[in-house]
Amino acid sequence: MLEIRPATRQDVDRLVDAAGSPAQRAHLESRWVEQERGDAFLLAHDESGIVGQTSLLRTSKYAEVAAAHDPAEINGLHAYVQGAGVGSALIAAAEELAGAWGRGAIGLAVGLDNPGATRLYARLGYQPAQLRVIDEWTEVDADGTVLVAHRDPCDYLLKPLPQ
């Protein structure tokens, strides 16, 4: 049975211990810090352990999206097992939490090179917001040194939430 819930410190420690690189460990720690500041780091669990993750931000990290639509935002969705409903379950849990926060819409950026994800989000009710954003993120090592800086063009998708 699949369970989605916010990460605990113990969950993050377990993920950090299993991470393959300093950059992955730093990324997981940053997700924990975001949750401690009021966002959410959601984990999917089944009988085998943690099988997926995403962050839910209370507002978009993209200024143009926040100004135009002010959605909660799904960020960094990863289903470790494909085709098992993990991604859809994480999205549903994020939508439920965003609604509990009183948010009127939820959104996400999807890479132009990821048409499969775009099709999944469309099936789940996400529509193009007619905004293209540049997702800027860095991979850092344990001491904060930037290893790689990314600038990925993405389409932004939105879904209204019931009030």
C-alpha positions in Angstrom: 0.0 0.0 0.0 1.3 3.4 -1.0 1.4 6.2 1.7 2.3 9.8 1.0 3.4 12.0 3.9 5.7 14.8 4.8 9.3 13.8 5.4 10.5 13.3 8.9 14.1 14.0 10.0 14.6 10.3 10.2 13.4 9.9 6.6 15.8 12.6 5.4 18.7 11.0 7.4 18.0 7.7 5.7 17.9 9.2 2.3 21.1 11.2 2.9 22.9 8.1 4.1 21.9 6.3 0.9 22.7 9.2 -1.4 25.4 8.5 -3.9 27.1 11.9 -4.0 27.7 15.0 -1.9 25.5 16.9 -4.3 22.6 14.5 -3.7 23.0 14.8 0.1 23.1 18.6 -0.1 19.9 18.6 -2.2 18.1 16.4 0.3 19.2 18.6 3.2 17.9 21.7 1.3 14.5 20.0 0.9 14.4 19.5 4.6 15.3 23.1 5.3 12.5 24.2 2.9 10.0 22.1 4.9 11.2 23.5 8.2 10.5 27.0 6.7 6.9 26.1 5.9 6.9 24.3 2.5 6.5 20.5 2.3 8.9 17.7 1.3 6.5 14.8 0.5 7.7 11.2 0.4 5.9 8.2 -1.1 6.4 5.0 1.0 5.4 1.4 0.3 6.4 -1.9 1.9 9.9 -1.6 0.4 10.6 1.8 1.7 10.7 5.3 0.1 9.7 5.1 -3.5 9.3 8.7 -4.5 9.5 12.3 -3.5 8.5 15.9 -4.4 8.5 19.3 -2.8 5.4 21.5 -2.5 6.1 25.2 -2.3 3.5 27.5 -0.9 4.1 29.9 -3.8 5.9 29.7 -7.2 9.7 30.1 -7.3 9.2 31.9 -10.6 8.4 35.6 -10.1 6.4 35.9 -13.3 4.2 32.9 -12.4 3.7 34.1 -8.8 2.7 37.6 -10.1 0.3 36.2 -12.8 -1.3 33.2 -11.0 0.0 32.9 -7.4 -0.1 29.0 -7.3 1.3 26.6 -4.9 4.0 24.7 -6.8 5.1 21.1 -7.2 8.9 21.0 -7.6 11.2 18.1 -8.3 8.8 15.2 -8.7 10.7 11.9 -8.6 9.0 8.5 -8.8 11.7 5.9 -8.2 9.4 3.2 -9.7 7.8 4.0 -13.0 4.3 2.9 -14.0 3.2 2.1 -10.5 1.2 5.2 -9.7 3.8 6.8 -7.5 4.0 10.1 -9.4 0.2 10.4 -9.6 -0.1 9.7 -5.9 2.5 12.3 -5.0 0.6 14.8 -7.3 -2.7 14.0 -5.6 -1.2 14.5 -2.1 0.4 17.8 -3.2 -3.0 19.0 -4.5 -4.7 18.0 -1.3 -2.1 19.8 0.8 -2.2 22.9 -1.3 -6.0 23.0 -0.9 -5.6 22.6 2.8 -3.3 25.6 2.7 -6.1 27.6 1.1 -4.4 27.9 -2.3 -6.6 28.4 -5.3 -4.3 26.8 -7.9 -1.3 24.5 -8.1 1.3 24.5 -10.8 4.5 23.0 -12.0 7.2 23.5 -14.6 7.9 20.7 -17.0 10.9 20.4 -19.2 10.5 20.8 -22.9 12.3 17.6 -23.3 9.8 15.6 -21.2 6.6 15.1 -23.3 5.7 12.0 -21.2 5.4 14.1 -18.1 3.4 16.7 -20.0 0.9 14.0 -21.1 0.6 12.7 -17.5 -0.1 16.2 -16.1 -2.7 16.9 -18.8 -4.5 13.7 -17.9 -4.5 14.9 -14.3 -6.1 18.3 -15.3 -3.0 20.5 -15.7 -3.3 23.0 -18.5 -0.6 25.2 -20.1 -0.4 28.6 -18.5 1.1 30.1 -21.7 4.3 30.9 -19.8 7.7 29.5 -20.5 10.0 29.7 -17.6 13.7 28.9 -17.1 14.3 26.5 -14.3 17.6 27.5 -12.8 19.2 25.2 -10.3 22.6 24.1 -9.2 24.2 20.9 -8.1 26.5 21.7 -5.1 28.9 19.5 -3.1 28.9 19.2 0.7 30.8 22.5 1.2 28.4 24.4 -1.1 30.7 24.6 -4.1 28.7 24.7 -7.3 29.4 21.7 -9.4 27.0 22.3 -12.3 24.6 25.2 -13.0 21.5 24.3 -14.9 19.2 26.5 -17.0 16.4 24.4 -18.3 13.5 25.9 -20.5 10.1 24.6 -19.2 6.5 25.1 -19.9 4.4 26.1 -16.9 1.2 24.1 -16.2 -1.6 25.1 -13.9 -4.6 23.4 -12.3 -7.3 25.2 -10.3 -8.1 23.7 -6.9 -11.6 23.4 -5.4 -12.3 26.0 -2.8 
